[in-house]
């Protein structure tokens, strides 16, 4: 009797694994920005991560980082870097930009941006300010 149960358990395990994978894909799709290309969607997710990393740095160090590169270095108190170096590169192969002197009028967050697919072209630039406005 044990021989007949084992194949059914393996089939059930495979079914559950496929079901979980489908659920994960649905969740990822729900949070993907609509109406944007894949590189633009990745840039939006990157900008959200950079924005949160800057906020975490500010919370921990009581000051904003002077540059995004500081987020890729071990902190003075020995904590590991917040980000990997490759997280500072946008989907088009350029570095994300950061200007600590430009602050959002309501949130006070510093400006982080990418010039997008076509630098200089109106509508190409994507900023953390607009990304944060989209998710509210």
VENKADA-V166949 format. One record per helix or strand of 3 or more residues. SS is the DSSP state (helix for helix, strand for strand). FROM is the first residue (numbers start at 1). TO is the last residue. Records with the same first field share a line. If there is no record, write none. Layout:
SS=FROM-TO  FROM-TO
//
This chain:
helix=2-31  38-61  68-72  85-88  128-134
strand=97-103  110-114
//
